[in-house]
Amino acid sequence: MFRLLLTAFAFLGWLATPALAQQQPPQRSECLAMANAAPRAMPVAFQQAAAAAEVEITYAGHSTYFIDTPGGVRIATDYSGAYQVGRLPDVVTMNRAHSTHFSLNPDKRIPHVLHGWGEDGKPALVSERIGDTFIRNVTTDIRRYFGDDSGTDMIRDGNSIFIFEVAGLCIGHLGHLHHKLDDSHFAQIGRLDIVMVPIDGTYTMSLDGVSEITKRLRASVVLPMHRFATPLDEFMRLIGQQFEIDRRTERSLRISRDTLPTTPTVIILDGV
């Protein structure tokens, strides 16, 4: 009798497994988990692990960075098609500010096109794993431009901060950011190791505002973008002496978890 009961319970558990699996969230952000976790003690007998895999980040121009992952996934941010580096990306993210940040007719050979804005007044919700990369978004509001429908000055959830989690790194792209972030935004973003920041000072937000956001995010690496109208020296002055400045003649950066700078650093890739 006891054996019969065990068999019955096992069968019921097997039937329940698919339903339970459907209830579980399909993805999990390691960057949020690490941001919320308590500091971990390092064992005295710790042995150095193998070198961490590298990610290559290339500044293509405007707000477009190409991210090449160790698993061979190529991502392009704020993709309009105007800025190309080598082969087509596998994944493109877009924001709706204006046509230099999106394309409604991207190359059909690009398998993953992720919009930073939603449809029917709903916010975009991105949370998916593509190859070795987990991609998610945090929405912010965006100003209306000439030609938008009449209404309020801001479009709710019209911009997305995209976050790419790969090779143990948390990489954030602030998009066409138009307002300060509140505590809920920072909580949703979590920890960032690398952040791409618009520094034009006018079309997005003021240099004072974006400098405060940059300081609060405390990323190890800051990559300026949307930098056509701003003296870089002014941005560097505003973010303070807590950041080192590393100006390079190359357009690409190879970086891993092991090679993140110990002091927060603004890296300017001038090889565009």
Secondary structure, DSSP 8 states (H G I E B T S, - for coil): -HHHHHHHHHHHHHHHHHHHHHHS-S---HHHHHHHS------TT---------EEEEEEETTEEEEE-TTS-EEESS--SS---SS--SEEEE-SSSTTS--SS--TT-SEEEESS-STT-----EEEETTEEEEEEEEEEE--TTS-SS-SEEEEEEEEEEEEETTEEEEE--S--S---HHHHHHH---SEEEEE--SSSS--HHHHHHHHHHHT-SEEEEES-TTS-HHHHHHHH-TTSEEEEES-SEEEE-STTS-SS-EEEEE---
